[in-house]
Amino acid sequence: MAPRLTRYIIMGMVLGVAAGTGAHFALGENAELSGRVAGYLHLPADVFLHLIKMIIAPLVFSTLVAGIAHMGDSAALGRIGGRAIGWFLVASLISIGLGLVMVNLLAPGEGLNLTRTAAEAGAAGGMGIETGGLNLRDFILHIFPTSMVQAMADNQILQIVVFSLFVGVALTAIGEKGKPIVTLVESLVELMLQVTGYVMRVSPIAVFGALAASITREGPGVLLTYGELVGEFYIALFLLWGLLILAGAFFLGRRILTLLRYVREPVLLAFSTASSEAAYPKMLEQLDRFGVPRRIYSFVLPLGYSFNLDGSMMYASFATIFIAQAYGIDLPILTQITILLVLMVTSKGIAAVPRASLVVVAATLGQFNLPVEGIAFILAVDHFMDMGRTATNVLGNAIATSVVTKWEGMLEVEEPEYVAHPKAPAHTAADGRAGLELADDMVITSDSHKGA
């Protein structure tokens, strides 16, 4: 099923671009009608994202609590968390620094000669983007939920992680008395993974709708108009991908190639829908197949979704300096280093803010008295850049989780792909299955005991 789903997703992407291009030219210059048609084309993607948001909170809660409960002791939890945060901080510094280097080398904003006007400055607040600074106090306070129900209703991943940490550690502390709850949580994990399988079946249709709607509304010409900005940003992203993969290969060896093969579907989903949430359930399944125990990925992956957003952080530094270049503002190297340090802090609140990356860029521009209204210039192609940075976030978290598992000495042999065959001999107890034969077209997810 897995390779077949990948093919369907790619088909959805190609057909979406073709359908969007045809619809855009058929509707002509009628912006109102194009917007209405694009809204209906985007409906499958909206439904898919609603379904993903429906399962994300119980999935994160159940997998994280079950993983901590099976971890056995708080010392292991602290060690794994410390290693994960260490990796995240180094990756953040590399991502933001590479963004600054590439935007200075490529200089996509030079020659645009944009000018500030009072009307544009006043309109900056009307774009639906908050321009106030993101301060450390508010971010820290936001981490701790006042209501678990509200946190789950709003899909506040970081707050859910904090609550789950308390529940998982408490279940470990009470020992035998907590076993019925642990069993219930494990059943909830299996239930949510089954529901996830149902939801993922509609993902190719969602991919088609998302791309068709974007091209219908903006037209294929927008890719040419902003081609230099988008193209040079993707050059920087590919370099970041190379660094991430090399870092992963240093720890994982040749198994990094296996990991890349397994995560191609969640990365494609993240790219085509521009949503990390859409890729989260599939990423859990693929990391499990790769050999990452549930107790590791259920803890490190949600943490990474809040603290390890490599693509978004590169975008923040790239876009900030691009806007300064577009307005002819020359920033000294010391100022750019200060921007890097500020982004190291403000980018950690990305997951908690709507239109996250743009908010961080707006906040950084405001703090350094740079033209916030420059964000309006990149809004037209922000969706296309968002696709790349979201896919990078997902890849970075997959590598980070696998490396932390390797550090812990807990990386298992990846799970093979099987298909039922009535004449095949029974496998050993290590497989946990009988009458199964290797094949390429079917994936059986791990048994409930894996990673326990």
Secondary structure, 3 states (H helix, E strand, C coil): CHHHHHHHHHHHHHHHHHHHHHHHHHHCCCHHHHHHHHHHHCHHHHHHHHHHHHHHHHHHHHHHHHHHHHHCCHHHHHHHHHHHHHHHHHHHHHHHHHHHHHHHHHCCCCCCCCCCCHHHHHHHHHHCCCCCCCCHHHHHHHHCCCCHHHHHHCCCHHHHHHHHHHHHHHHHHHHHHHHHHHHHHHHHHHHHHHHHHHHHCCHHHHHHHHHHHHHHHHCCHHHHHCHHHHHHHHHHHHHHHHHHHHHHHHHHCCHHHHHHHHCHHHHHHHHHHCCHHHHHHHHHHHHHHHCCCHHHHHHHHHHHHHHCCHHHHHHHHHHHHHHHHHCCCCCCHHHHHHHHHHHHHHHHHHHHCCCHHHHHHHHHHHHCCCCHHHHHHHHHHHHHHHHHHHHHHHHHHHHHHHHHHHHCCCCCCCCCCEEECCCCCCCCCCCCCCCEEECCCCCCCCCCCCCC
